[in-house]
Amino acid sequence: MQTITSYGNLLSVLQPNEDIQGEVYKSQQLQDGFKEEFQQESKQGLYVLDYSLQQYLQVDEGVAACASQPIDEIMRGGIQMTSKLWHPDDYRTYDEVILPANVAFMNTLHPSEYRDLRFTCNYRVKNRSNGYTMVEQVSRFDSFTDNGLPKIVVGMVRDITNRVTNSIITHTIKSVNPASKTVSIETYDPQIKRKNFDMPVPELTIRQLQILKQVVQGYKNEQIASSLSLTKDMVEHDRKAIIIRLGASNIAEAVSRAYEFGVLKASN
């Protein structure tokens, strides 16, 4: 899978999707699953988004309510329009930290596991009162390019203003098969982009940084070992050391923290 460093980077490398109706049809099963799972929630909305077209294929009234925008405006304006509704600090955090971390985590898995993942985060969007509404977004990727980049996303948004009274963003990755299991959770202060701002930036050795960069690129341990003229055991040992040094619980969280601390840059 190609390394993705930002939301804009993802959109720029995707080719337009020609089979729009086919993708909407294939996404229907996921939408139905979302409806069943969140049917008890109020003010929830469902959408289908095509990254390659930068357009929404389907939007319902719940999304329009959260965005404080008519459905036809959202459909017509696409990603360019809805991204401007986000609080600038929240959008920057999603663009530079959260989306790259999502794609990096997918790099650690086999493509057959992608559809079992659920990505959740919250952010603020403008409302009709010239203030901001806190919404939670839950999404699953439903279509992928040949090199594994997410192309179609089916998602749900809901108003959580009454439950969240600060600006902290919580980013969660869960696996829903065979049972719901949280595999990564992180929180960010969007004004500073990382939670542990009062902690010193962790240092990695040159070899550990080389390994981490190849993990982000989707290489497996055997490939990394061959590329760096190491044994597989040496790579595994360094991966464990990376996780410990970055204060993470797994390699996906380590990648997220590496971006958060600036150990990995968007240009890496």
C-alpha positions in Angstrom: 0.0 0.0 0.0 1.2 3.5 -0.8 2.2 5.7 2.1 -0.4 8.4 2.8 0.7 11.5 4.7 -2.4 13.6 4.7 -6.1 13.7 3.5 -5.1 15.9 0.5 -2.3 13.4 -0.4 -4.9 10.5 -0.4 -7.3 12.5 -2.7 -4.5 13.5 -5.1 -3.3 9.9 -5.8 -6.7 8.3 -6.3 -8.1 7.9 -9.8 -11.8 8.8 -10.5 -14.1 5.9 -9.9 -16.2 5.1 -13.0 -18.6 2.5 -11.5 -20.5 4.8 -9.2 -23.7 2.9 -9.2 -21.9 -0.4 -8.6 -20.1 1.0 -5.6 -23.3 2.4 -4.1 -24.9 -1.0 -4.5 -22.0 -2.8 -2.9 -22.1 -0.3 0.0 -25.8 -1.0 0.8 -25.0 -4.0 3.0 -22.6 -1.9 5.1 -25.2 0.9 5.4 -27.8 -1.6 6.6 -25.3 -2.9 9.2 -24.8 0.7 10.5 -28.5 1.3 10.7 -29.0 -1.8 12.8 -26.1 -1.1 15.1 -26.9 2.6 15.8 -30.7 2.6 15.5 -31.0 3.6 19.1 -29.0 6.8 18.6 -30.6 10.1 18.0 -29.5 12.6 15.3 -27.4 10.0 13.5 -26.8 10.3 9.8 -25.5 7.9 7.2 -23.4 8.7 4.1 -21.4 7.1 1.3 -18.3 9.0 0.2 -16.1 8.4 -2.9 -12.6 9.7 -2.2 -11.6 9.3 -5.9 -14.4 11.6 -7.0 -14.2 13.7 -3.8 -18.0 13.5 -3.8 -20.8 12.1 -1.6 -22.7 9.3 -3.3 -25.4 9.2 -0.7 -26.3 11.5 2.2 -29.3 11.4 4.5 -31.2 13.9 6.7 -29.1 13.0 9.8 -25.9 14.1 8.1 -27.6 17.3 6.9 -28.7 18.0 10.5 -25.2 17.5 11.9 -23.7 19.7 9.2 -26.4 22.3 9.4 -26.6 22.2 5.6 -29.2 21.0 3.0 -28.6 17.6 1.5 -28.4 19.0 -2.0 -25.7 21.5 -0.9 -23.6 18.6 0.6 -24.0 16.5 -2.5 -23.1 19.3 -4.8 -20.2 20.7 -2.8 -18.6 17.4 -1.9 -15.5 17.1 0.3 -14.3 20.6 -0.6 -17.5 22.0 0.9 -17.8 19.8 4.0 -14.1 20.1 5.0 -14.6 23.9 5.3 -17.3 23.3 8.0 -14.7 21.7 10.3 -13.0 23.7 13.0 -9.6 24.5 11.4 -7.6 22.9 14.3 -9.7 19.7 14.2 -9.4 19.4 10.4 -5.6 19.9 10.7 -5.4 17.1 13.3 -7.4 14.8 11.1 -5.5 15.7 8.0 -2.0 15.4 9.5 -2.4 12.7 12.2 -5.6 10.7 12.2 -6.0 9.7 8.5 -2.3 8.8 8.1 -2.5 6.7 11.2 -5.6 4.9 9.9 -3.9 4.1 6.6 -0.7 3.1 8.4 -2.6 0.7 10.5 -4.2 -0.9 7.5 -0.7 -1.3 6.1 0.0 -3.8 8.9 -3.0 -6.0 7.9 -4.0 -8.3 5.1 -6.4 -6.6 2.7 -9.0 -9.3 3.6 -9.2 -7.7 7.1 -9.8 -4.1 6.0 -13.6 -4.2 6.0 -13.6 -5.5 9.6 -12.2 -2.2 10.8 -14.1 0.7 12.2 -12.5 4.1 12.6 -14.0 6.6 15.0 -13.1 10.2 15.8 -14.9 13.3 16.9 -14.6 16.9 15.7 -16.4 20.2 15.6 -18.4 21.5 12.7 -20.0 25.0 12.2 -23.7 25.3 13.1 -26.4 27.9 12.3 -25.7 29.8 15.5 -22.1 30.7 14.4 -20.8 28.3 16.9 -19.6 24.7 16.7 -21.4 21.3 17.1 -19.3 18.3 18.3 -20.0 15.3 16.1 -18.7 11.8 16.2 -17.9 10.0 13.0 -17.7 6.2 12.6 -16.6 4.9 9.3 -15.7 1.7 7.4 -13.9 1.5 4.2 -15.8 -0.5 1.6 -13.8 -0.3 -1.6 -10.0 -0.2 -2.3 -7.6 0.5 -5.2 -5.4 -2.2 -6.5 -2.6 -1.0 -4.1 -4.9 -1.0 -1.1 -5.8 2.6 -0.7 -9.3 3.3 0.7 -11.6 4.5 -2.1 -15.2 4.3 -0.9 -16.1 5.0 2.7 -19.5 4.3 4.4 -19.9 6.3 7.5 -22.2 7.5 10.3 -22.2 10.9 12.1 -24.0 11.8 15.2 -24.3 14.9 17.4 -22.5 14.3 20.7 -22.4 17.9 21.9 -24.3 17.0 25.1 -21.7 14.3 26.0 -18.5 16.1 25.1 -17.9 19.6 26.6 -14.3 20.1 25.6 -12.4 20.1 22.3 -10.3 16.9 22.9 -10.4 14.5 19.9 -10.6 10.8 20.6 -9.5 8.6 17.8 -10.3 4.9 18.0 -9.7 1.9 15.7 -11.7 -1.2 16.3 -11.9 -4.6 14.7 -15.5 -5.9 14.5 -14.8 -9.5 13.4 -15.2 -11.9 15.0 -16.1 -9.6 17.9 -15.7 -5.9 18.7 -12.2 -5.3 19.9 -10.4 -2.0 20.4 -7.0 -2.2 18.8 -5.9 1.5 19.1 -7.2 4.5 21.0 -5.6 7.9 21.2 -6.6 11.4 22.3 -5.5 14.7 20.9 -5.7 18.4 21.9 -6.3 19.9 18.4 -4.7 23.2 19.4 -1.4 21.5 20.0 -2.0 18.3 17.9 -0.6 15.9 20.5 -1.7 14.8 23.9 1.7 14.3 25.6 2.9 17.8 24.8 4.7 18.1 28.2 6.7 15.0 27.6 10.1 14.9 25.9 10.0 13.7 22.3 11.2 10.1 22.3 14.3 9.2 20.3 14.7 6.2 18.0 17.9 4.8 16.7 18.7 5.2 13.0 17.8 1.5 12.4 14.6 1.7 14.4 13.5 4.8 12.4 14.3 2.9 9.1 12.2 0.0 10.3 9.3 2.3 11.3 9.3 4.0 8.0 9.1 0.7 6.2 6.2 -0.4 8.5 4.3 2.7 7.4 5.0 1.7 3.8 3.3 -1.6 4.4 6.4 -3.9 4.4 6.3 -7.1 6.4 9.1 -8.2 8.8 10.6 -10.5 6.1 10.8 -7.7 3.6 12.2 -5.2 6.1 14.9 -7.7 7.1 15.9 -8.3 3.5 15.9 -4.6 2.7 18.1 -3.7 5.7 20.2 -6.8 5.7 18.9 -7.9 9.1 17.5 -11.1 10.5 13.8 -11.4 11.0 14.4 -11.7 14.8 16.4 -8.4 14.8 13.5 -6.7 13.1 11.0 -8.1 15.6 13.2 -7.1 18.5 13.4 -3.5 17.1 9.7 -3.3 16.5 9.1 -4.2 20.2 11.6 -1.6 21.2 9.9 1.0 19.0 6.5 0.3 20.7 8.1 0.7 24.1 10.0 3.9 23.3 6.9 5.5 21.9 4.8 4.5 24.9 2.4 2.5 22.7 0.6 -0.8 23.1 1.0 -2.0 19.5 2.8 -1.0 16.2 -0.3 0.9 14.9 -0.4 3.1 17.9 3.4 3.5 17.7 3.0 4.9 14.2 0.3 7.2 15.3 2.5 8.4 18.2 5.5 8.8 15.9 3.5 11.3 13.8 2.1 12.9 16.9 5.6 13.5 18.4 7.1 14.5 15.0 9.4 11.5 15.0 7.8 10.8 11.6 7.1 13.8 9.3 4.4 14.1 6.7 7.1 14.0 4.1 8.6 10.6 5.3 
